[in-house]
Amino acid sequence: MRLRFAGRAVLGIGLAVALCGITGHSLVAMVAGGLSALLALFTVGDPTVRGQAVTTALLPVVGLPVLVLASALHTVPIARDLLFLAAVGGGVYARRWGPRGHSLGVFAFMTCFMAQFLHAVPARIPELYGAVLLSVAAAATVRFGVWCYERRLPAPAAVPAPAGGAGLARITTRQAVQAAAGAGFALAVGQVLSDQRWYWAVGATWWVFVATTSRGETVVRSFRRVLGTVLGIGIGLAVAVPLHDQPVAAAVVVALSIFVIFYTAAVSYTWMMLGVTVMASMLYGLLGVLDPALLALRVGETAVGALGAVLAVLLVLPVTTHSVTDAWVERALRCVHACTAEAAARLAGGPNADPAPLVAELEAILGRVRLSLAPLVHPLSPMKARKKRARQVLALLDGCAREVRGLASVAADPEASHDARLAAACWRVEAAVEALTEPPATDRCHRHAAPVAPGARETEPVFAHLHALEQALHELAVPLRRTGPVPTGA
């Protein structure tokens, strides 16, 4: 999947840039087109192909007005800065509307960033408009026509963020305020470092906030962004500086950088940032402004932006790792129970029972649990006891998911027959989940947490999976309840 994702990105962005060149656009417009195609292929993440197509079509509707406004305010510093901060806060706030809101918020901010990056002025607007529209159309053609591999795959489960109340208690609202505050710090300090490249600091703050929820996640992502940038600068000095005036070689390096960005995005933010930094270095080389001092400035601006994000999440309406992790773990446990009940209904002959969608949802939720606990299991985390407990939680939840997948596989067998013991076994799973998700004061965990050992007749696969699932739930009581809620340190 990652290989296809990256390969399609190179093809789509390459086609977009080629079309811009063939139609007579300037180098600046070609860069704008390439960045627009990159965003269209990278940020759109609706769970269905139809939803992805609709979101892609809406990108220019949201982004182009922002581009016009940013270009018009390019020479009005105070208004321009306020627009940047509004784009940051609004883009993060839009996450409450799910994947589409996230994608449109990212595109709106990046068109604002693009205007500053390319020194866009009103006279360039018609050409930039044409390049953005042409490039988004080219990316859509590749994504939905030439290489739409998602059509052959089951739709991934959409996992909404845990509810957090209303108003400022909602995570997205808190994060919007945090992002705006962090961006304000980055903008002010970034302009002290450079009155030309200050937007790098604001961009660093923005991208740190894009995929995080708690303060622990934000701190870890900030560290990884700085590390990836430093590594990318090293490669940029070795590759981009000597090759920036050779168009063919520069195009190859940019294509490889794009491949790295898309291929590593799901597994390593550090490697992704390395690719972004090398690509940015080559683009500055093509625009004729690259030198070692510029690359060193990028490191400083990135560090300022990361620091702004860290200060914001620590001091402004903090969202603790503890609260976020608790919410996701509870979601995972309740999904385990729902999967078990659906599998039991399927084995009992229920015509509409199908545990497969719930299994997919469980996998998505566990991805969020891993992200939430990442600050604790990070190699540099100093809290060894909590790191051990966090790893226990992850390992046991992975064990639950493994047994649920096995149970769903057995239930899918048309030869599998109903057994009256299934109801009792599923009831025990339900009791174990309730014991783990109810307040600690309840005594239900003492009454129901211990699993029932399988009897001699309960050796067939379905009961083996159910018993292993009970055992994993029972063991989760130790890291989750013995000394309080899910262990966190942020």
Beta strands, then each sheet from edge to edge (+ up, - down):
end
